Structure formats: structure tokens, C-alpha cells
Amino acid sequence: MDYKDVRQKFAEISGRWDLLTATYEDNGADFFLNAGQKFLDRMLDTGKMVARYPVILTTGEYIAKSIGIRSIKEVWVANSDGKTKLIPSTLSELKGEYDEEFSAVTQGTPAYYAPATLRPYPDNLNSVTGMYNVSDLILDSAGPHFTYNGVVVMPPCDGSYTIEIVGLFYSPTLSATLSGATWTQTKSYWTEVMPEVLIEAAIYKLQAMYHNTGGAVDYKALVLEDVSGLDHDAVEEDLVGDMQMGG
């Protein structure tokens, strides 16, 4: 279902036409629909919430990052010679194993990964000149770190490798804008497959934020009922895969 149609149906069911303009563009509706979508994303940890993010790291690089990462399940490294699942570690353990700055570690084929701590403090820190043990931070001068998550791989790459992060990812931010007679829209699993559940979640957020407790309770119950069915389907798929691999 096109997002502009989802948004219009949200206004129709909620009765909040003031959240759209006269041409059905956003006038506040996107805020509640995106809040509802994040609420749905966080309720599931299977199925379409799982994604694989591939990125190429080149010689000397050791950080793979992206926006939208919720949780990292596993990391792989691959090149023309094949692929290998990296051994999970912690940032503390990697820093204990490698005494030198990450950028100074002897390069090779990455073998380990750890979830990165990319945030500096203060958040607007823009220089670490003369400091050590800080090469994995995202400084304000390089752009905001707030939406990023990622991994540190060790040792740093000695060539070009594909690093693949497998994990839970947020759905893309929803929007629909009109230019002349042409709509430019984003889409997600929820708009394409379960638009009615997205609308339920958006109205739940709307009712909760406007202190309509009764309405919020009713819509949250609808969301929980629908999402529980999706979760059961995903669990069944996982069980079939486990049984097949286990013989």
C-alpha cells in the first residue's frame, strides 16, 4: 500500500484530518506513523526485522557502521578467497588484546569483532589531537554520531573485504512528498505487508500522547494481537530450519 494512502487512511480512521494538508501532504501525521513503526519494530526480533548490511572495508579500515542498526547478531568477512564468521568479542577485550592504537595494529584478515562505542562525550567533541585510545570515536566534525551503530573488526584490513553485519534493523523513515503531480514516497515492510497494523500502532501513539488512556489501551491491544501472530509465524520458520539442520 502506498505510504500516502496509508497516511490518508490514518487520518480517516483517527479523525485527525488536521494532520494532513489540503493536498494530503504531511502536517504532523508522519510523526505518529513513524513513532508507531518504531514501536512495531521493537516488538519483533525475527522475520523482516532481521537484515544483512554489507559494506566494503579497504586497507587499514576497521570500523563498519550504519544508521538503523538495532542489535548485532553476527558479523562475516568475505573476499574472493571465501567467507568467515568473525569471533564475537567486546571492545574492552579487543583493547586489552591490542596494546597499540587500532590504527597501528598490524593489518591482516579480520578475525574478531566487537560492538563499537562510537559516541564521544561531550557529544559535540570535535578534536582528539594529542589523545590516545580514541580512534574509534565519531567526532562532531565528521558528522553526527547519534543515528549510527556498528562494529570494530580486528585486525585492520590488509586489503579489500566485504564486512557483513547481520542483525536487527529499524524500518526506513516514512515520508511522502508531492511535487507537481508526482509523489515521492518511502516504503517499509509495514506499509507493504501490514498497513493496518501500522495504522493501529500510529493511532495508539496518537491516543497515548494526547492522554486518551482508554483509546490507547484499545489500540495497543489490537497491535499486540496482530503482532503476536506474526511472531508465531517467524518462530515456526526458525523451528523448521533448526530441525532440518539438526537432521
N, C-alpha and C positions, 0 to 999 in steps of 0.2 A: 504494500500500500504506500503510495507516495506520501512523503512526510507532510507536505502541505495539506493533504486530505486528512491525515491523522490529526494534525493541529486543528483543522476546522471541526472535525468530529469531537475533539476535546472541548472546544468552545461550545458546541451544540449541547453535549451531554451535561457539562458543568453549568451551562447558562451564562458563562463568562465571555460574552462576545466582546466585552471591552478589552480583552486581552489580545484581540486581533484588530488590525486596521480595517478600513472600508474595503481595501483590496485583498484582505485575508493575509496580510503580512504580519510579522510578529509585533506585538505591543505588550509583551510580558508573558505570553504563553510558553515560549521556548524555555524560560527559566524553570517552570514547573515540569515540563516534559523531560528536560534533561535531568532534573532532580529525581524524577520518577524512574528514569532509565538507570541512573547510578544506583538507586535503591534496588532495582531488579538485578543489576549486575552483581551486586554484593551478596545477593541471596543464593546465587548459584556458583559452584566451583567445578562444574562439569560441562560437557556438551560444547555449545558455541561460545562459552566464556573462555575456553582454552584456545590459545593461538600459538603460532610459531613465528618468531621475529628473527629473520636472517639479516645479518649485516656483515660487510667485509671490513676486516681489520688488516692493516698493512704493517710493514716492518716498523717495529718499535712501539706499536699501539697495544694497549692493554685494557681499555675501557670500552665496553659496549653498552650503550644507553638508548632509551627511547621514552617518549611520553606514553602514558596509558597503561604502563605495567602495574598490575595489582600485586601479583605474587609470582615468584620464580620457582618453577618445579624442577627443571633440569636445563643443562647447557651442553651443547655439542660443538665440536670444532671439526672442520672438514676442508680438504683441498683435493687436488687431483689424485692424491695417493689413497684417499679414503676418508672415513669419518670416525670420530672417537667421542664417547661421552666423557665430559670433564668430571673430575672428582670434586664434590662439593666441599667447601671449607668455610671459614669465617674470615672477615677482614683482619681480625686480631691475630688469627693463626698465620695468615699469609705474611703479615708484617713481622711476626716473630720468626718465620722461616727465612725471610729475605731481609737481611740487615740493611742493605743499601736501599736507596730510593727506588721505587718501582721502575722508574725510567732508566735506572742504571743497571738493572738486573740483566744478566747475560741472556740474550734472546734465544728463543727456541720454539718448539711446538707447544702451544698452551696445553697444560695438563690439569690445572686446578682453576676453580672459580669461586668467588665469594660475592654475595650481595654487596653492592657498593654503598658507601655513605657519601653522597655527592654534595650534601648541604654543608656550606660553611656557616660559621657564626662569627660576627653578625651576618645576616642574610645578604647584606649589600657589600660584603668584603670584596674588594676588587684588586688586591695585591698581596702576594705572599713572598715578595722579594726578600731574600736572605733567610727564609724559613725552610725547614726540612719536614719530611713525612706529611706533605700536603699536596702531592702531585695528583691525587685522585679527586680533588675538590673541583666543583664548578664555580668559578668566580663570577661575580656580578658583571664584570667587564666582558665576559664571554656569553652573556645572556642569562636569563633567569633559570634557576635550577628547580623551581617549585614543582613542575609537572613531570620531571624526569625521574626515572628509576633505572637501574642497570646492574652490571656486574664488572668486577675486576677479574681478569684472567692472568694467570702466571704460568710460565714466564712470558714476557712480552713477545709478540710475534716476530719471527725471523724471516717472514715473507708475507704473502697474501693468503689469508684464511677466511673462510666463512664461519662466523660465530652465530649459532642459532640458539636463541632463548625460547624455551618452552614454558608457558605459564598461563596465568590468568590475566586477561587484559580488559580494560574498560571499553565499552562500545564508543564509537566516534560521536563527537558532539553533534547534536541535531540542529539543522537550520534549513530555512527555505527563503530565498530572496527573489524578488521579482524585478526584472529589468525589461521594460517594454512589455512584450507578451511572453517572455521567456522566464521560466522558473529555474533557478539553480538550487539543487537540494542535496542534502546528505541522506544516507540511509544506514540502517543497522539491522541486526538480527531481529530486534523488537519491532521495527517498522515493517519489515518484510514478512515476518512469520507470525508474530503475536501482537499486532497493533492494538487489539482490545485490552490486553494485559498492560501494555504501555499506557494506555489512556486511564485505566483503573489506577495505576501507580501514580500517574500525574495528578489525578483528582485527589487521591489520598494525600499527596504532598500539599496540594492546594488547601484542602479542608483542614489539615493539621496546622498549617502556618497561619490560617485565619481563625484558629481556635474553635473550629466546629468539631468538637470531640465526637459527637455521635456520627457525623458523616465520615470522619477519619477512621473510626472503628469499623464501620461498614465496608468502606473501600479497602482497608487493609485486609479484612477477612477475605474479600474477593481475590485480592492479589495472592495471598497465601495459599488459597485453594488451588488457583490456576498454576502457580509456580511449583507446588508440591507434585503435581502431575508431571511436569517437565523433569523434575529432579528424579522421579522414579524411573522415567524412560531412560535417562542417562545412566543410572545405576545398573539397569538391566543390560545396557550395551557393555558396560565395563565388566560385568559378571560373565557375559558370553565370551569376551576376549580373554579373561583370566582362565576360563575353563578350556578354551581352545589351546592356549599356550601351555597349560599345565597337562594337556593330554587327557 
